[in-house]
Amino acid sequence: MSRNLTRFNSLFDDTFLNDFFRPLSAREGGEKVPAIDVHENDGAYTVNVDLPGVKKEDISVKLENGVLTVRGETRKEDKEEKDGKLIRQERHVGQFIRQLSVGSDVDPAAVKASFNDGVLSLTLPKKAPEEKEAADIAIE
């Protein structure tokens, strides 16, 4: 069976199949980063980060100087192969980091995070726009 699968993959250059369902994308250096969606409305940004197989306690989120940082780690399962051997592993194992510049209009104290079904959802409320006072400046 694995021989047929290998022949099928080589016939159709399986790079398409390799990347189609991959939750982690690769940067130029080969570093893996989780896939994200970012939405904006008048009052907040919403960021959804795909983290399948990651435990909640292995995720950290930080907002500092207008940069949102999501760090995490996936761990290798330690289990004995009883019915054969592993012939291909595509799931990422190791640490990852994803950073986004969200600017200075986000209220860091009001950020909310939830983790459900392998998706980290972040709500980043925007600060109320400050009204700038105008002043006439005398020219000397």
Protein Blocks (a to p, Z undefined) as FASTA:
>chain_A
ZZmmmmmmmmnopmlmmmmmmmbdcdfkopacddddddddfkbccdddddehiafklpcc
ddeehiacddddddddddddfbbcdfbdfbdcddddddddebjmbcfklpccddeehiac
ddddddddddddddddddZZ
